[in-house]
Amino acid sequence: SDLPSEFGSGYEVIVDGTPQSHVDLADPTNLVFEYVARMGAVIDQLPEGPISAVHLGAGGLTIPRYIAHTRPGSRQQVVELEQPLVELVRENLPLPRDAQVKLRYGDAREGLTRMPPALRGSADLLVSDVYSGAQTPAHLTSVEFYREAAAMLSPTGVLLVNVADGSGLQFARRQAATVQHVLPHLAILAEVQVLKGRRFGNLVFAASATPLPTEWLP
């Protein structure tokens, strides 16, 4: 649906009454959702030029659009369980003609096993943003899952994870320990009150096998 003027131009994808994605066809760099903007900021720190990226969870394809716009020539793979959602988005909010985005349908973890063999160990970026209701499916939160995700990355590749949590950050703390067990270099980005566990919100985990650039962080 069209958004109120305070959101600027664009559309919002709403699933079961919950806003899931914002898409601005006129300006793909307009990342309205705070956590998505944080992901975009991390992606901007990757070496210049086209990248290879894997996305678990499609939503409105906001991040794939951002990468296609800011890094022309990038090759991207997207795995989404809900095929009707992707078809609805593609029909109403079509991808740019020059966007090299391959869409695959199925479970995110299973989808990793079906990626092209040449991509294994060479992806510059893997984004995990999968939710069933308000929770990440349990099989996408384990050490085994993160090992499978890390196996897709190049030696300097970056994993981005959207983690939602509230008071005390018990889930986020467990996830941080789990991710860091596999990829030792971890940065966590969030609004201050969320990071302090004072209100529910989204945290972005950025993790890699090699040190992350952090000079740009406030």
Residue frames as a rotation matrix with the C-alpha (Angstrom) as fourth column:
SER 1
0.578 0.816 0.000 0.00
0.816 -0.578 0.000 0.00
0.000 0.000 -1.000 0.00
ASP 2
0.143 -0.488 0.861 1.05
0.251 -0.823 -0.509 3.64
0.957 0.289 0.005 -0.40
LEU 3
-0.276 -0.349 -0.896 2.73
0.945 0.074 -0.320 5.06
0.178 -0.934 0.309 2.68
PRO 4
0.798 0.458 -0.392 1.83
0.552 -0.817 0.167 8.23
-0.244 -0.350 -0.904 4.57
SER 5
0.821 -0.430 0.377 3.92
0.004 -0.655 -0.756 11.24
0.571 0.622 -0.536 3.56
GLU 6
0.668 -0.600 0.440 6.20
-0.708 -0.329 0.625 11.02
-0.230 -0.729 -0.645 6.60
PHE 7
0.441 -0.509 0.739 7.72
0.225 0.860 0.458 7.87
-0.869 -0.035 0.494 5.10
GLY 8
-0.432 -0.541 -0.721 8.50
-0.588 -0.437 0.681 9.62
-0.684 0.718 -0.129 1.82
SER 9
0.157 0.464 -0.872 7.91
-0.964 0.264 -0.033 7.81
0.215 0.846 0.488 -1.44
GLY 10
-0.810 -0.544 -0.219 7.50
-0.516 0.839 -0.172 4.07
0.277 -0.026 -0.961 -1.39
TYR 11
0.300 0.868 -0.395 5.46
-0.533 0.496 0.686 1.08
0.791 0.005 0.611 -0.33
GLU 12
-0.416 -0.353 0.838 5.23
-0.901 0.283 -0.328 -1.03
-0.122 -0.892 -0.436 2.79
VAL 13
-0.272 0.283 -0.920 4.87
-0.248 0.903 0.351 -4.81
0.930 0.324 -0.175 2.81
ILE 14
-0.292 0.291 0.911 2.64
-0.956 -0.079 -0.282 -5.88
-0.010 -0.953 0.301 5.72
VAL 15
-0.448 0.096 -0.889 2.37
-0.166 0.968 0.188 -9.54
0.879 0.232 -0.417 6.72
ASP 16
-0.036 0.549 -0.835 -0.30
0.793 0.525 0.311 -10.58
0.609 -0.651 -0.454 9.25
GLY 17
0.858 0.512 0.039 -0.64
0.413 -0.733 0.541 -6.97
0.306 -0.447 -0.840 10.36
THR 18
0.508 -0.758 -0.408 3.08
0.360 -0.243 0.901 -6.48
-0.782 -0.605 0.150 10.97
PRO 19
0.849 -0.291 -0.441 5.11
-0.522 -0.587 -0.619 -4.11
-0.079 0.756 -0.650 8.75
GLN 20
0.719 -0.566 0.403 7.83
0.434 0.819 0.375 -6.28
-0.543 -0.095 0.835 7.26
SER 21
-0.336 -0.843 0.421 9.52
0.877 -0.117 0.466 -4.26
-0.343 0.526 0.778 4.54
HIS 22
0.518 0.383 -0.765 9.65
-0.006 -0.893 -0.451 -0.82
-0.855 0.238 -0.460 2.98
VAL 23
-0.175 -0.528 0.831 10.42
0.888 0.280 0.365 -0.45
-0.425 0.802 0.420 -0.72
ASP 24
0.334 0.185 -0.924 11.10
-0.161 -0.955 -0.250 2.81
-0.929 0.232 -0.290 -2.51
LEU 25
0.497 -0.097 0.862 11.11
0.766 0.516 -0.383 2.14
-0.408 0.851 0.331 -6.25
ALA 26
0.927 -0.109 0.358 12.20
0.120 -0.819 -0.561 5.70
0.354 0.563 -0.747 -7.01
ASP 27
0.203 -0.879 0.432 15.16
-0.795 -0.406 -0.451 5.58
0.572 -0.252 -0.781 -4.62
PRO 28
0.619 0.046 -0.784 16.42
0.148 0.973 0.175 2.12
0.771 -0.224 0.596 -3.55
THR 29
-0.503 -0.852 -0.148 18.90
0.372 -0.059 -0.926 3.81
0.780 -0.521 0.346 -1.18
ASN 30
-0.265 0.517 0.814 15.99
-0.764 -0.628 0.150 5.10
0.589 -0.582 0.561 0.93
LEU 31
-0.461 0.012 -0.887 16.19
0.338 0.927 -0.163 2.51
0.820 -0.376 -0.431 3.72
VAL 32
0.065 0.626 0.777 13.36
-0.494 -0.657 0.570 3.52
0.867 -0.421 0.266 6.04
PHE 33
0.919 0.262 -0.294 13.46
0.090 0.587 0.805 0.67
0.383 -0.766 0.516 8.55
GLU 34
0.660 -0.674 0.333 16.19
-0.746 -0.535 0.395 1.41
-0.088 -0.510 -0.856 11.08
TYR 35
0.317 -0.590 0.743 17.74
-0.171 0.735 0.656 -2.05
-0.933 -0.335 0.132 11.17
VAL 36
0.678 -0.052 0.733 17.78
0.693 0.378 -0.614 -2.25
-0.245 0.924 0.293 7.37
ALA 37
0.881 -0.389 0.271 19.62
-0.240 -0.859 -0.452 1.08
0.408 0.333 -0.850 7.24
ARG 38
0.434 -0.750 0.500 22.19
-0.705 0.063 0.706 -0.39
-0.561 -0.659 -0.501 9.66
MET 39
0.416 -0.262 0.871 22.63
0.445 0.894 0.055 -3.36
-0.793 0.365 0.488 7.33
GLY 40
0.868 -0.047 0.495 23.10
0.447 -0.361 -0.819 -0.96
0.217 0.932 -0.292 4.44
ALA 41
0.764 -0.608 0.216 25.77
-0.644 -0.738 0.200 0.90
0.038 -0.292 -0.956 6.40
VAL 42
0.255 -0.673 0.694 27.72
-0.257 0.645 0.720 -2.32
-0.932 -0.362 -0.008 6.94
ILE 43
0.561 0.016 0.827 27.39
0.693 0.538 -0.480 -3.29
-0.453 0.843 0.291 3.28
ASP 44
0.971 -0.181 0.154 28.81
-0.064 -0.824 -0.562 0.11
0.229 0.536 -0.812 2.34
GLN 45
0.482 -0.834 0.269 32.02
-0.727 -0.209 0.654 -0.84
-0.489 -0.511 -0.707 4.17
LEU 46
0.536 -0.291 0.793 32.69
0.422 0.905 0.046 -3.83
-0.731 0.310 0.608 1.91
PRO 47
-0.571 -0.817 -0.076 35.35
0.301 -0.294 0.907 -3.31
-0.764 0.495 0.414 -0.78
GLU 48
-0.140 0.529 -0.837 34.12
-0.647 -0.689 -0.328 -1.21
-0.750 0.496 0.439 -3.69
GLY 49
-0.706 -0.098 -0.701 32.56
-0.692 0.307 0.654 -2.78
0.151 0.947 -0.284 -6.73
PRO 50
0.241 0.846 -0.477 30.17
-0.680 0.497 0.539 -5.65
0.693 0.194 0.695 -7.43
ILE 51
-0.585 -0.361 0.726 29.74
-0.781 0.494 -0.384 -8.32
-0.220 -0.791 -0.571 -4.77
SER 52
-0.440 0.505 -0.743 28.25
-0.072 0.805 0.590 -11.80
0.895 0.313 -0.317 -4.54
ALA 53
-0.700 0.280 0.657 25.51
-0.714 -0.289 -0.637 -12.00
0.011 -0.915 0.403 -1.92
VAL 54
-0.614 0.567 -0.549 23.15
0.384 0.822 0.421 -14.59
0.690 0.048 -0.723 -0.46
HIS 55
-0.621 0.507 0.597 19.92
-0.732 -0.648 -0.211 -13.51
0.280 -0.568 0.774 1.25
LEU 56
-0.775 0.451 -0.443 17.91
0.528 0.847 -0.061 -15.80
0.348 -0.281 -0.894 3.51
GLY 57
-0.049 0.819 -0.571 14.46
0.731 -0.361 -0.580 -14.25
-0.681 -0.446 -0.581 3.63
ALA 58
-0.432 -0.095 0.897 13.09
0.857 -0.353 0.375 -12.05
0.281 0.931 0.234 0.85
GLY 59
-0.225 0.459 -0.859 10.57
0.488 -0.710 -0.507 -9.63
-0.843 -0.534 -0.064 2.32
GLY 60
0.799 0.513 -0.314 10.22
0.057 -0.583 -0.810 -6.78
-0.599 0.629 -0.495 -0.15
LEU 61
0.461 -0.735 0.497 13.71
0.885 0.340 -0.318 -7.51
0.065 0.586 0.807 -1.55
THR 62
0.998 -0.001 -0.069 14.85
0.011 -0.986 0.169 -4.19
-0.068 -0.170 -0.983 -0.08
ILE 63
0.346 -0.938 0.006 18.51
-0.288 -0.101 0.952 -5.11
-0.893 -0.331 -0.305 0.49
PRO 64
-0.086 -0.367 0.926 18.92
0.778 0.556 0.292 -6.89
-0.623 0.746 0.238 -2.88
ARG 65
0.718 0.381 0.582 17.55
0.664 -0.624 -0.411 -3.72
0.206 0.682 -0.701 -4.53
TYR 66
0.886 -0.419 -0.198 19.98
-0.248 -0.789 0.563 -1.60
-0.392 -0.449 -0.803 -2.51
ILE 67
0.031 -0.928 0.372 22.96
0.102 0.373 0.922 -3.71
-0.994 0.010 0.106 -3.55
ALA 68
0.124 0.073 0.990 21.87
0.950 0.280 -0.139 -3.80
-0.287 0.957 -0.035 -7.21
HIS 69
0.902 0.287 0.322 21.65
0.371 -0.897 -0.239 0.01
0.220 0.335 -0.916 -7.17
THR 70
0.803 -0.596 0.012 24.81
-0.490 -0.649 0.583 0.83
-0.339 -0.474 -0.813 -5.22
ARG 71
-0.291 -0.903 0.315 26.95
-0.488 0.424 0.763 -1.99
-0.823 0.068 -0.564 -6.64
PRO 72
0.587 0.563 -0.582 25.89
-0.768 0.159 -0.621 -2.62
-0.257 0.811 0.526 -10.25
GLY 73
0.057 -0.540 -0.840 26.91
-0.701 0.578 -0.419 -6.00
0.711 0.612 -0.345 -11.57
SER 74
-0.584 -0.224 0.780 26.50
-0.778 0.429 -0.459 -7.75
-0.231 -0.875 -0.425 -8.21
ARG 75
-0.378 0.433 -0.818 25.25
-0.291 0.784 0.549 -11.33
0.879 0.446 -0.171 -8.36
GLN 76
-0.613 0.247 0.750 22.68
-0.788 -0.121 -0.604 -12.22
-0.058 -0.961 0.269 -5.71
GLN 77
-0.603 0.447 -0.661 20.81
0.176 0.882 0.436 -15.31
0.778 0.147 -0.611 -4.54
VAL 78
-0.511 0.531 0.676 17.62
-0.845 -0.453 -0.283 -15.06
0.157 -0.716 0.680 -2.46
VAL 79
-0.774 0.308 -0.554 15.94
0.301 0.948 0.106 -17.92
0.558 -0.084 -0.826 -0.57
GLU 80
-0.635 0.653 0.412 12.33
-0.772 -0.557 -0.308 -17.46
0.028 -0.514 0.858 0.61
LEU 81
-0.889 0.331 0.315 9.86
0.195 0.899 -0.393 -19.99
-0.413 -0.288 -0.864 1.99
GLU 82
-0.006 0.988 -0.157 6.70
0.319 -0.147 -0.936 -18.08
-0.948 -0.055 -0.314 1.07
GLN 83
-0.711 -0.296 0.637 6.48
0.665 0.009 0.746 -18.13
-0.227 0.955 0.191 -2.71
PRO 84
0.277 0.870 0.407 3.13
0.929 -0.351 0.119 -16.21
0.246 0.345 -0.906 -2.83
LEU 85
0.610 -0.124 -0.782 4.80
0.373 -0.826 0.422 -13.32
-0.699 -0.549 -0.458 -0.96
VAL 86
-0.472 -0.872 -0.131 7.62
0.228 -0.264 0.937 -13.08
-0.851 0.413 0.324 -3.49
GLU 87
-0.522 0.340 0.783 5.22
0.850 0.131 0.510 -13.30
0.071 0.931 -0.357 -6.41
LEU 88
0.609 0.769 -0.193 3.09
0.790 -0.610 0.064 -10.51
-0.068 -0.191 -0.979 -4.90
VAL 89
0.329 -0.581 -0.744 6.15
0.162 -0.742 0.651 -8.31
-0.930 -0.335 -0.149 -4.38
ARG 90
-0.674 -0.681 0.287 7.57
0.370 0.025 0.929 -8.97
-0.640 0.732 0.235 -7.86
GLU 91
-0.170 0.701 0.693 4.24
0.975 0.016 0.223 -8.26
0.145 0.713 -0.686 -9.50
ASN 92
0.793 0.608 -0.040 3.62
0.600 -0.769 0.219 -4.98
0.103 -0.198 -0.975 -7.69
LEU 93
0.742 -0.637 -0.207 7.18
-0.452 -0.705 0.547 -3.88
-0.494 -0.312 -0.811 -6.94
PRO 94
0.947 -0.312 0.079 9.25
0.283 0.690 -0.666 -5.30
0.154 0.652 0.742 -9.82
LEU 95
0.301 -0.933 -0.196 13.01
0.477 -0.030 0.878 -5.58
-0.826 -0.358 0.436 -9.58
PRO 96
0.275 -0.303 -0.912 15.08
-0.702 -0.712 0.025 -3.42
-0.657 0.633 -0.409 -11.95
ARG 97
0.947 0.161 -0.279 15.71
-0.319 0.587 -0.744 -5.15
0.045 0.793 0.607 -15.28
ASP 98
0.290 -0.928 -0.236 19.48
-0.420 0.098 -0.902 -5.13
0.860 0.361 -0.362 -14.77
ALA 99
0.141 -0.211 0.967 19.36
-0.981 0.099 0.165 -6.61
-0.131 -0.972 -0.193 -11.25
GLN 100
-0.219 -0.304 -0.927 21.07
-0.473 0.864 -0.172 -9.99
0.853 0.401 -0.333 -11.24
VAL 101
-0.451 0.217 0.866 18.93
-0.863 0.141 -0.485 -11.58
-0.227 -0.966 0.124 -8.52
LYS 102
-0.559 0.235 -0.795 18.18
-0.222 0.882 0.417 -15.31
0.799 0.409 -0.441 -8.55
LEU 103
-0.133 0.624 0.770 15.12
-0.989 -0.134 -0.063 -16.26
0.064 -0.769 0.635 -6.47
ARG 104
-0.686 -0.077 -0.724 14.85
-0.086 0.996 -0.024 -19.70
0.723 0.046 -0.690 -4.89
TYR 105
0.181 0.847 0.500 11.91
-0.804 -0.166 0.571 -21.06
0.567 -0.505 0.651 -2.89
GLY 106
0.354 -0.005 -0.935 12.14
0.322 0.940 0.116 -23.23
0.878 -0.342 0.334 0.20
ASP 107
0.908 -0.072 -0.413 13.51
0.408 -0.070 0.910 -23.39
-0.095 -0.995 -0.034 3.72
ALA 108
0.800 -0.600 0.019 16.45
-0.586 -0.788 -0.190 -21.04
0.129 0.141 -0.982 4.29
ARG 109
0.126 -0.800 0.586 18.79
-0.681 0.360 0.638 -23.61
-0.721 -0.480 -0.499 5.78
GLU 110
0.309 0.053 0.949 17.96
0.452 0.870 -0.196 -26.20
-0.837 0.490 0.245 3.15
GLY 111
0.989 0.124 0.076 18.41
0.129 -0.504 -0.854 -23.50
-0.067 0.855 -0.514 0.51
LEU 112
0.430 -0.901 -0.064 22.04
-0.785 -0.408 0.467 -23.08
-0.447 -0.151 -0.882 1.53
THR 113
-0.146 -0.497 0.855 22.70
-0.047 0.867 0.496 -26.66
-0.988 0.032 -0.150 0.46
ARG 114
0.430 0.405 0.807 21.26
0.750 0.338 -0.569 -25.93
-0.503 0.850 -0.158 -2.99
MET 115
0.649 -0.264 -0.714 23.47
-0.363 -0.932 0.015 -22.95
-0.669 0.250 -0.700 -3.77
PRO 116
0.863 -0.394 -0.317 25.75
-0.234 0.246 -0.941 -23.22
0.448 0.886 0.120 -6.83
PRO 117
0.713 -0.625 -0.318 28.92
0.699 0.600 0.389 -25.11
-0.052 -0.499 0.865 -5.82
ALA 118
-0.092 -0.804 0.588 31.08
0.744 -0.448 -0.495 -22.26
0.661 0.392 0.640 -7.16
LEU 119
0.341 0.298 0.892 29.51
-0.239 -0.890 0.389 -19.88
0.909 -0.346 -0.232 -4.64
ARG 120
0.935 0.031 -0.353 30.52
0.305 0.436 0.846 -21.97
0.180 -0.899 0.399 -1.65
GLY 121
0.268 -0.869 -0.416 33.44
0.830 -0.010 0.557 -20.27
-0.488 -0.494 0.719 0.09
SER 122
-0.622 -0.565 0.542 33.28
0.777 -0.533 0.336 -17.21
0.100 0.630 0.770 -2.17
ALA 123
0.392 0.849 0.355 30.27
0.740 -0.521 0.427 -15.10
0.547 0.095 -0.832 -1.12
ASP 124
-0.616 -0.586 0.527 31.12
0.220 -0.770 -0.599 -11.57
0.757 -0.253 0.603 0.02
LEU 125
-0.702 0.483 0.523 27.92
-0.709 -0.540 -0.453 -11.27
0.064 -0.689 0.722 2.03
LEU 126
-0.589 0.649 -0.482 25.26
0.457 0.759 0.464 -13.48
0.667 0.053 -0.743 3.59
VAL 127
-0.693 0.454 0.560 22.17
-0.653 -0.725 -0.219 -11.85
0.306 -0.518 0.799 5.08
SER 128
-0.693 0.503 -0.516 19.94
0.565 0.824 0.045 -13.87
0.448 -0.260 -0.855 7.44
ASP 129
-0.850 0.513 0.121 16.60
-0.512 -0.749 -0.421 -12.15
-0.125 -0.420 0.899 8.06
VAL 130
-0.527 0.630 -0.570 14.04
-0.015 0.664 0.747 -14.92
0.850 0.403 -0.340 8.52
TYR 131
-0.833 0.323 0.450 11.05
-0.520 -0.179 -0.835 -14.76
-0.189 -0.929 0.317 10.85
SER 132
-0.513 0.791 -0.335 8.03
0.442 0.577 0.687 -16.90
0.736 0.204 -0.645 11.59
GLY 133
0.685 0.679 -0.263 5.75
0.642 -0.393 0.658 -14.47
0.344 -0.620 -0.705 13.36
ALA 134
0.861 -0.359 0.360 7.94
-0.450 -0.867 0.213 -12.54
0.236 -0.346 -0.908 15.80
GLN 135
0.487 -0.679 0.549 10.59
-0.377 0.403 0.834 -15.25
-0.788 -0.613 -0.060 16.16
THR 136
-0.113 -0.625 -0.772 13.47
-0.983 0.183 -0.005 -16.65
0.144 0.759 -0.635 14.16
PRO 137
0.812 0.401 -0.424 12.90
-0.377 0.915 0.144 -20.39
0.445 0.043 0.894 13.51
ALA 138
0.747 -0.494 0.445 15.02
-0.394 0.209 0.895 -22.38
-0.535 -0.844 -0.039 15.96
HIS 139
0.588 -0.543 0.599 16.91
0.654 0.755 0.043 -24.28
-0.476 0.367 0.799 13.26
LEU 140
0.473 -0.433 0.767 18.29
0.520 -0.566 -0.640 -20.93
0.711 0.702 -0.043 12.05
THR 141
0.730 -0.197 0.655 19.81
-0.552 -0.734 0.395 -20.04
0.403 -0.650 -0.644 15.42
SER 142
0.931 -0.314 0.185 22.16
0.121 0.745 0.656 -22.97
-0.344 -0.588 0.732 16.06
VAL 143
0.070 -0.987 -0.146 25.92
-0.443 -0.162 0.882 -23.37
-0.894 0.003 -0.449 15.81
GLU 144
-0.299 -0.153 0.942 25.34
0.571 0.762 0.305 -25.87
-0.764 0.629 -0.141 13.01
PHE 145
0.695 0.606 0.386 23.36
0.684 -0.391 -0.617 -23.32
-0.223 0.693 -0.686 10.99
TYR 146
0.828 -0.395 -0.399 25.98
-0.371 -0.918 0.140 -20.63
-0.421 0.032 -0.906 11.41
ARG 147
-0.207 -0.892 0.403 28.68
-0.103 0.429 0.897 -23.07
-0.973 0.144 -0.181 10.36
GLU 148
0.009 0.303 0.953 26.72
0.888 0.435 -0.146 -23.77
-0.459 0.848 -0.266 7.18
ALA 149
0.937 0.350 -0.015 26.29
0.316 -0.863 -0.394 -20.03
-0.151 0.364 -0.919 6.62
ALA 150
0.474 -0.833 -0.284 29.97
-0.464 -0.511 0.723 -19.32
-0.748 -0.211 -0.629 7.26
ALA 151
-0.176 -0.546 0.819 30.94
0.407 0.717 0.566 -22.03
-0.896 0.433 0.095 4.77
MET 152
0.587 0.452 0.672 29.34
0.797 -0.174 -0.579 -19.91
-0.144 0.875 -0.462 2.03
LEU 153
0.943 -0.148 -0.299 31.51
-0.118 -0.986 0.118 -16.89
-0.313 -0.076 -0.947 2.82
SER 154
0.494 -0.866 0.080 34.86
0.154 -0.004 -0.988 -15.96
0.856 0.501 0.131 1.39
PRO 155
-0.173 -0.633 -0.754 37.71
0.892 0.223 -0.392 -15.62
0.417 -0.741 0.526 3.95
THR 156
-0.974 -0.177 -0.142 36.81
0.220 -0.890 -0.399 -11.92
-0.056 -0.420 0.906 4.32
GLY 157
-0.434 0.883 0.180 33.06
0.239 -0.080 0.968 -12.33
0.869 0.463 -0.176 3.77
VAL 158
-0.910 0.179 0.374 30.53
-0.410 -0.514 -0.753 -10.83
0.057 -0.839 0.542 6.18
LEU 159
-0.505 0.798 -0.329 27.45
0.733 0.597 0.326 -12.39
0.457 -0.076 -0.886 7.78
LEU 160
-0.811 0.374 0.450 24.58
-0.491 -0.853 -0.175 -10.02
0.319 -0.363 0.875 8.65
VAL 161
-0.590 0.633 -0.500 21.83
0.676 0.727 0.123 -11.24
0.441 -0.266 -0.857 10.99
ASN 162
-0.321 0.603 0.730 18.66
-0.506 -0.761 0.406 -9.46
0.800 -0.239 0.550 12.07
VAL 163
-0.632 0.078 -0.771 18.02
0.613 0.660 -0.435 -10.32
0.474 -0.748 -0.465 15.73
ALA 164
-0.044 0.695 0.717 14.88
-0.332 -0.687 0.646 -9.08
0.942 -0.210 0.261 17.50
ASP 165
-0.307 -0.076 -0.949 14.81
0.775 0.558 -0.295 -9.06
0.552 -0.826 -0.112 21.29
GLY 166
0.491 0.581 0.649 13.53
0.017 -0.751 0.660 -7.15
0.871 -0.313 -0.378 24.29
SER 167
0.671 -0.148 0.726 14.11
-0.703 -0.439 0.560 -6.72
0.236 -0.886 -0.398 28.01
GLY 168
0.555 -0.533 0.639 17.38
-0.397 0.505 0.766 -8.27
-0.731 -0.679 0.069 29.17
LEU 169
0.331 -0.403 -0.853 18.43
-0.937 -0.032 -0.348 -9.35
0.113 0.914 -0.388 25.66
GLN 170
0.147 -0.281 0.948 18.60
-0.495 0.809 0.316 -13.00
-0.856 -0.516 -0.020 26.71
PHE 171
0.774 0.177 0.608 18.04
0.376 0.643 -0.667 -14.31
-0.509 0.745 0.431 23.19
ALA 172
0.895 -0.444 0.040 20.42
-0.245 -0.566 -0.787 -11.78
0.372 0.695 -0.615 21.62
ARG 173
0.253 -0.831 0.495 23.15
-0.932 -0.073 0.354 -12.63
-0.258 -0.551 -0.794 24.13
ARG 174
0.271 -0.107 0.957 22.84
-0.038 0.992 0.121 -16.32
-0.962 -0.069 0.264 23.32
GLN 175
0.908 0.115 0.402 22.90
0.385 0.147 -0.911 -15.60
-0.164 0.982 0.089 19.63
ALA 176
0.705 -0.709 0.013 25.98
-0.679 -0.680 -0.276 -13.40
0.205 0.186 -0.961 19.97
ALA 177
0.035 -0.700 0.713 27.83
-0.719 0.478 0.504 -16.23
-0.694 -0.531 -0.487 21.72
THR 178
0.464 0.220 0.858 26.66
0.286 0.880 -0.380 -18.73
-0.838 0.422 0.345 19.11
VAL 179
0.990 -0.091 0.104 27.70
0.066 -0.351 -0.934 -16.57
0.122 0.932 -0.342 16.15
GLN 180
0.508 -0.846 0.162 31.04
-0.856 -0.517 -0.016 -15.70
0.097 -0.131 -0.987 17.71
HIS 181
0.300 -0.361 0.883 31.78
-0.286 0.849 0.445 -19.39
-0.910 -0.386 0.152 18.26
VAL 182
0.532 -0.017 0.847 31.82
0.708 0.557 -0.434 -19.72
-0.464 0.830 0.309 14.46
LEU 183
0.288 -0.396 0.872 32.90
0.616 -0.621 -0.485 -16.24
0.733 0.677 0.065 13.29
PRO 184
-0.066 -0.371 -0.926 35.08
0.998 -0.013 -0.066 -14.66
0.012 -0.928 0.371 15.99
HIS 185
-0.951 -0.290 -0.107 34.90
0.291 -0.957 0.014 -11.04
-0.107 -0.018 0.994 14.83
LEU 186
-0.141 0.990 0.028 31.49
0.950 0.127 0.284 -9.64
0.278 0.066 -0.958 15.76
ALA 187
-0.998 0.007 0.066 29.98
-0.023 -0.970 -0.242 -6.16
0.063 -0.243 0.968 15.80
ILE 188
-0.301 0.944 -0.137 26.46
0.951 0.287 -0.113 -5.45
-0.067 -0.165 -0.984 17.08
LEU 189
-0.963 0.025 0.268 24.55
0.048 -0.964 0.260 -2.40
0.264 0.263 0.928 15.86
ALA 190
-0.122 0.965 -0.233 21.34
0.910 0.203 0.361 -1.17
0.396 -0.168 -0.903 17.48
GLU 191
0.232 0.320 0.919 19.55
-0.111 -0.930 0.352 1.86
0.966 -0.184 -0.180 18.86
VAL 192
-0.611 -0.669 0.422 20.88
-0.461 -0.133 -0.878 2.68
0.643 -0.731 -0.227 22.34
GLN 193
-0.138 0.629 0.765 17.75
-0.977 0.043 -0.211 1.75
-0.165 -0.776 0.608 24.30
VAL 194
0.827 0.366 -0.426 17.53
-0.471 0.865 -0.172 -1.58
0.305 0.343 0.888 22.46
LEU 195
0.085 -0.903 -0.422 21.22
-0.098 0.413 -0.905 -2.31
0.992 0.118 -0.053 23.02
LYS 196
-0.717 -0.301 0.629 20.71
-0.603 -0.185 -0.776 -1.66
0.350 -0.935 -0.049 26.74
GLY 197
-0.786 0.436 -0.439 17.77
0.446 0.891 0.086 -4.07
0.429 -0.128 -0.894 26.81
ARG 198
-0.851 0.443 -0.282 15.28
-0.014 -0.556 -0.831 -1.39
-0.525 -0.703 0.480 27.80
ARG 199
0.147 0.939 -0.311 12.86
-0.662 -0.140 -0.737 -1.90
-0.735 0.314 0.601 24.93
PHE 200
0.282 0.045 0.958 12.06
0.455 0.873 -0.175 -4.43
-0.845 0.486 0.225 22.23
GLY 201
0.611 -0.089 -0.786 13.76
-0.627 -0.660 -0.413 -3.83
-0.482 0.746 -0.459 18.91
ASN 202
0.963 -0.262 0.057 16.14
0.226 0.680 -0.697 -5.09
0.144 0.685 0.714 16.26
LEU 203
0.373 -0.925 -0.072 19.86
-0.419 -0.237 0.876 -5.66
-0.827 -0.297 -0.477 16.58
VAL 204
0.890 -0.184 -0.417 22.08
-0.360 0.277 -0.891 -6.20
0.279 0.943 0.181 13.57
PHE 205
0.512 -0.765 0.391 24.93
0.002 0.456 0.890 -8.66
-0.859 -0.454 0.235 14.00
ALA 206
0.772 -0.429 -0.468 27.86
-0.556 -0.099 -0.825 -8.28
0.308 0.898 -0.315 11.60
ALA 207
0.560 -0.544 0.625 30.33
-0.301 0.570 0.765 -11.15
-0.772 -0.616 0.155 11.83
SER 208
0.738 -0.413 -0.534 33.37
-0.536 0.122 -0.835 -12.35
0.410 0.903 -0.131 9.93
ALA 209
0.797 -0.546 -0.259 36.34
0.595 0.783 0.181 -14.69
0.104 -0.298 0.949 10.17
THR 210
-0.328 -0.914 0.239 38.60
0.854 -0.396 -0.339 -11.63
0.404 0.093 0.910 9.80
PRO 211
-0.590 0.074 -0.804 38.56
0.562 -0.676 -0.476 -8.25
-0.579 -0.733 0.358 11.57
LEU 212
0.325 0.798 0.508 35.69
0.945 -0.297 -0.138 -5.97
0.040 0.524 -0.850 10.60
PRO 213
-0.618 -0.450 0.644 36.24
0.442 -0.877 -0.189 -2.31
0.650 0.168 0.741 9.71
THR 214
0.171 0.705 -0.688 34.99
0.979 -0.046 0.197 -0.35
0.107 -0.708 -0.698 12.72
GLU 215
-0.788 -0.569 -0.237 36.52
0.594 -0.803 -0.050 3.12
-0.162 -0.181 0.970 12.25
TRP 216
-0.716 0.554 0.425 33.23
-0.006 -0.614 0.790 4.38
0.698 0.563 0.443 10.79
LEU 217
0.036 0.791 -0.611 31.15
0.765 0.371 0.526 3.35
0.643 -0.486 -0.592 13.80
PRO 218
0.305 0.115 0.945 30.05
-0.352 -0.909 0.225 6.09
0.885 -0.401 -0.237 16.23
